[in-house]
Amino acid sequence: MKTVFLDYDTVSAGDLDTGALRKAADDLTLYDMDEAKSADRIRDADVVALNGSRLSRDLLFGAPRLKLVALAATGTDNVDLVAARERGIAVCNVRAYCTASVVQQVWGLILSLTQHADDYSRFTRGGSWTRDDLATILPLPIRELQGRVFGVVGWGDLGRGAARVAEAFGMHVRIANRSGGPPQRDRIELARLLAIADILSLHCPLNDSTRGLIGARELALMKPDALLINTARGALVDGHALTAALKAGRLGGAGIDVLPQEPPVNGDPLLDPDIPNLLVTPHIAWAAREARQRCIDETAANIQDFRSGGRRGRVV
């Protein structure tokens, strides 16, 4: 089966073992990402593997031999699943491959914001510590996490993983009810969670019910010293509303690893360097080498299983 990996360079910097992938896909071509060339690259393919490249209706209908789309990712919003169903193209993804990596990023952001690590490092390197010890130690408040509320939106592997660390810090974990879903006994509605959370961490998928989940109204419900962490999907959060809240001091801080457009070639409000208490990283929560290798190996296992008639990792 002819297999093309449309954007292998977005997963590997030349540091991964492709042995399992080559075994699963005996006719494999690895491409660097170039969406202008996607149509030509997939036209004669039986299997398309990809990470973040978009597969639109036109692309899917323009590949008559295509039988399987194998996502080297968990999110599926870059593939037109309706068109895939219409064409009878199977789609599979990989899950739970980057939990440890994402949890590290979540807590790296939380601890950096809580401890004001970057600010105090700049003070020290700039000479402030040697000039005025008291002015360096006291201007940015450091607060203990123990006894505070860790709010989770999205109770999958990633949300559970982040919550386990919160419990290790002595925090109280509270879970948001699924957006648009029936109430569950061990969860609370999002509006209530926003009001009580000291840290709100997003781990839900992007879909019609979660797009713009955190906007001006939701941010206004949060405590003025609360932290917002988003390592899920950029479009879950209204960037303009978050910028306004941070600049006005209506929110304690935010750690953002994802933006609605990646890379942000048309700009993004959260890239304003004058926003206080904001950390923005370039979608690296999943990117530990071990997690990326696991992702490639899981993608290979999905392709191999499909060739054997199985449904491993199937979403369509």
N, C-alpha and C positions, 0 to 999 in steps of 0.2 A: 504493500500500500504506500503510495506516495504521500509523504508527510512533510509539511513545512512548519517551521516555528517562526512566526512572523516578527517577533521582537525579543529574541533570545538575549540580546545585550541589556534588556531591562531587568533581567533576572541574574545574569552572570557577568562578572568582570574578568572572565577567564580563570576563575578560581573554583569551578565546579566540575565534577565528574559526570560526563554524559553517557557513561557505559550503559546504564539501565535504559536510557532513552533510545539509544541507538539499537539496543537489542529489541525493544518493543516496536520501534518504527524502522524497518529494515531499509527503507529508502528515505533518508532524512536530510533535509537542508535547513541549516540554521541561518537566519537572517538578522541583521540589525534593523531596528525599527525605522520604517519609512512608509507611512500610511499612503503616500501617493502611489506606491508600488504594490499595495496589497492586492488589488484586483488581478494584476498580472501574476502575482506569486501564488494565488490560490486557485487560479482558473482550472488547472488540471490536477489539483490535490484531492486525495481521498480523506486526509486528516489534516486539520489545521490546529496547531498548538499556539497559544498566545497568552500574554500576561495582561497588558493594558491596551493593546491595539483594539480599535473599534471594528466590529463586523456588523454592517448595516444590512437592511433588507436587500438593497441592490447588490452588495457584495455576495451575500449568501445565494441569491438567485443567479448570480453570474458565475457560480462554480458548480457546474452540473454533476461532477463526480463526487462532490463533497458528502461524506457520510458522518463525520465526527468532528466536533469542535471540542478540543481538550484545553480547558482553561488552566493555566499555571497560576491560579489565584482562587480565592473564595468568592469574591464579588462577581456577579454576572451582568451588571448593568451596562457593560460595553458591548454586549452581544444582543442582537434583536431576537429574543427567544420566541416571539410570536412567528416571525418569519422562519425560524429554524423548525418549529413544529409543522408549519405549512409545507415545508420542503421535505419533512421527514428526516431532518439532520439531528443526530443525537448531540447533546451538549453535556459535558461533565465538568465538575470543578474539583478542587482539593480543599479539604477542611482540616482544621486543627493542626496544621503543619507549623504554624508560627506563633503558637500561644506563648511560649517562653520569651520569645523575642519581643512580642507586642507588650507583654506585661512589664518587661524591663523598661521599655520606652515610656509606658504610662507612668511608671513610678519614677523614672528619671526626670520626666517633666514635673511631676508633682513635687518631688523633693527639691528640684532646682528652684521652683517657684516658692515653695514654703521656706526654704533656707536662704533665698535670694543669693544663691551661689554665684551667679554671674556678676551681679552688682557688687557684692563684697570682694570678689576677685579683682574687679576693676579698681575698686577703692584701694586695695592693698598694693596692686601693681602701680597705681598712680601716685603712691606716696602718702595717701591720706592717713594711713595707720601710724606712720611715723610722726606726723604733724599733730594729730589730735585723736587720741585713742577713743575717747568717749563719743565724739562725733561719728567715728567710723563704726562703732559697735551698735549704737542705738537707733539710727534714723529709719532703718527698715525692719519692721517687726517680724520676729521668728516665733511661730506658735507651734505647740505640740499637737500631734495628730491624735494621740490617745483620747478616747472618749468622744471624738467627733463623728459625724455622719458621712459615710461614703455612699453616694448614690450611683446606681448602675442602671443604664438604659441599654437593654440588650443582654439577656441572660443565657448566652451561649458559652462556648469554651473560653472565649476571650474575657467576657464579663465575669465569669466565675473565677478565672485565673487572677484577674486584677483584684477581685473581692477577697480572695484568700490572703493576699499580701496586706490588704487593708485590715483584715482581722488580726494578722500578726502584729500590726502596729497598735492594736487595741481599739480600732474603730468599729462603729456600728454600721453594718451593711444594710442598705434598704434598696429594694428593687422596684423599678417602674413597671407598671402594668403594660402589656404590649399595646402599642398604638393601634386603636381600632378594634382591639380584642376584648373578650369578656373579662370581667374582673376575676382575679385569682386571689385566693385566701392569703398567700404569703407575699403579695405585692400591693403597691399603692399607686394611685393615679399620678401621672407626671406632675400635674400642678402642685400636688401636695409634696412630692419629692423635691421639687425645685425650691419650695419654701423652707425645707428643713436640711437640705444637703450642704455640707461644708465643702465637699468635693463632688462634682458630677462628672462621671466618666461615660462617654458614649461608645457603645459597641454593637449598635444595631445596623442592619442593612439599609441601603438606600432604596426606597420604593415610593409609590405615590402617597402612602400614608406617613412617611417619615421625612420626605423632602421639606426643608425649611422647618424642621421640628423645633429648633431653638432659634426664635426670633426675638424681636423687641419685647413682645408681651411676656415671653418666657423668661427672658433675662431680667425683666423688672420684678419677677417673683423671687429671684434668687437673693440670698444674703449679700450685702455689700462687700463682705470679705471672702466670699466663696470662690472656688476655682472651678473652671470648666476645662475638661480635657477631651479632645476629639482625636482619636486615632482610627476612626471608622471610615467615614466618607465626608468629603468637604461640604457637599450640598445639604448636609443635615443642619448646618448652622448658617444663619444670615450674617455674612461677614461685615456688612455695613452696620448692622445693629450691634454686633459684638465690639466693633471699633468704637462706636459711640459710647457704649457702656463702660469700656475700659478708660477712654479719655475723660469721661465724666466722673470717674471714681465710683461708679455704681456696681463694680465687680472687682473682686480681689485680684484676679489674674486668669490667664488662660494659656493652655499648652495645646498647640494645634499641629498635627502631623500631616493633615490632608487639606487640600483646597478643591473647590469645585472644578477648576481646570488645572490639569497637571501635565507639563509645567505651565505656570501662569503666564503664558506669552502675551496675554492682553492685560496684564496687571491684576492686582487683587487688593481690596481695601486693607487686608491684614498684613500687607507688606510695607505699610507706612512705618518708617523707622521711629516716629514720634509716639507710637502707641506704648503706654507704660504697662509693665507687668505682663508682657506677652512673649511667649517663646513659639516660634514657627520653625518646624523642621520639614525637609523635603520628602515626605512619605517614606520614612526609613524604619518605621516600627517593625515591619516584617523582615527586615533586611539582614539580620544576623546570618553569617555564612551557613551555619548549621540549618537554619530555617529554609534558606534558599535551596540547599542541597536536598532537603526533605521534600520541598515543593517539586523539584524536578523529578525525583524518584517516584513521588505519588502520581505525577502526571504520566510518567511512563507506565506505572501500574494500571492506570485508568485506560490507557491506549491498549495495553496488552489484554486487559480483561474484555474490552470491547471487541477486539479481534477474535476472542474466544466465545463471543456471544453473550457476555455478561452485561451487567448494568451498574458496575462500580462507579460511584461518584456522580451518577446521572441526576441532572436537574431537568432535562427534556428527553 
